[in-house]
Amino acid sequence: MPFTPTTPLANQGRNQSQQQFLDNFMEIDTFVGVNHKTFGNAGQGFHKFLQFVDNVNFSNVVPNANNTEIILGNQLSQITGNFELTIKRNNETYEIVTSLQPNNLVFQQIRLFSGILIRFGIATITNGGVNTLIFGTEQQHYVPFTTVYQLLVTPRYQTNIPASINTAIRVIDFTATQFRVYSSDRISVGAHNGSSSFSWLAIGI
Amino acid sequence: MPYNPNIPQPNDTFAKSQKDILNNFISIYDSFRVDHIEFNFINGGMHAKASFNEQSTTPLFAGNMFALYAIEPTLPLPETGRTELVLHNQMGLTFTQTLITGRQAAATGWTLMPSGILIKWGVATITGLNAITFPVSNAIPVFTNVYNAQVCIVDSATTDINRNVIVSSLTTTDLNVFVTTRTTTGAATADVSYFVIGV
């Protein structure tokens, strides 16, 4: 039944109005029941679930001027190419990014509802001493950091490289786009001779 | 158009009711299209977005349910000073609240997840066996339980500073670590980066 908001008009007879009223009340009942508990039932007015339609231009939605509004919606991500659950608050917009990285990549990333971005992965370096690594060398679905707050590294033992038992790794520094580590021998002072592998975890926004 | 739920009254003329009813239908139409796909459109009734205006006080619910709402948190929630989205889990007469958008975005910071998992991170200068005490304020949630801690040495030197860090113990208020030289067992001083997971 179509919903007619502009009824009844001043010159409408009751016969015409009656059908439009009936149609409107039936359509309201159907409309509300899509995502809400229906009229006349226990819990009426509550949500059953939230369905976010993906053909809406959520990009143009702006929270209220006094920054006391938080908005959830669906937005076509320029990064993943998929529609992603998105949260907007104050002057911030964060795609929750429900798309994970493909399994053949060596890093993953998680955007939390708070906006905090966590990225973690595994890196292999071929030389000891100072090494510079770039976040997101794999460009697919890469969500860039604005700021990185902390970075942690842990050495990994590679069974096919026995010398890797003698490695230590530490963080030198990091930016939003890259980080530097120092690879040394574990049992002696100085740069490690050869390749090594390590796990890393970065927290930022 | 203002919505009037008290029409028509028994003694209202049709001329008066006509305008009241018209205004009500227009109000229904305009109100629902704020966050929903409109009447007469495909997917009408579904959400285009969900907008949460800040609640002035914590809503009261009955029964068992989850609810989402926006509020500026007050104690016992961390007083972040911002409007936050809260996941409210009502279980009979008791409830829990989780600030799913809560965070301190800084070099020493924290964030909460909808599951209630709390993550804290930071950096501290430590000598030998010593405690990293998690910052405390009304704006920072306190761990009720801690599960895991990760640490590493961080230093801007481009030579080997010969340092190592080991986790000694973990409590809800402190992370105890032992900083030594790497090649001997002697105590030393270094900056330690940490990452702790709990609730």
Interface residues (C-beta under 8 A of the other chain):
Chain A: P2 F3 T4 P5 T6 T7 P8 L9 A10 Q12 R14 S17 F21 N24 E27 I28 T30 F31 V32 G33 V34 N35 F46 L50 Q51 F52 V53 N55 V56 F58 V61 N64 N67 T68 E69 I70 I71 L72 G73 I87 R89 N90 L112 F113 S114 G115 I116 G129 V130 T147 Y149 Q150 L151 L152 V153 T154 A168 I169 R170 V171 I172 D173 Y182 S184 R186 I187 S188 V189 G190 A191 L201 I203 I205
Chain B: F14 A15 Q18 K19 I21 L22 F25 I26 I28 Y29 D30 F32 H36 I37 F39 N40 N43 G44 G45 M46 H47 A48 K49 A50 S51 F52 N53 E54 M65 A70 E72 R82 T83 E84 L85 I100 T101 G102 R103 A105 A106 A107 G109 T111 L112 M113 P114 I119 W121 G122 V123 Q150 V151 C152 I153 V154 D155 S156 A157 T158 T159 D160 I161 N162 R163 N164 R182 T183 S193 Y194 F195
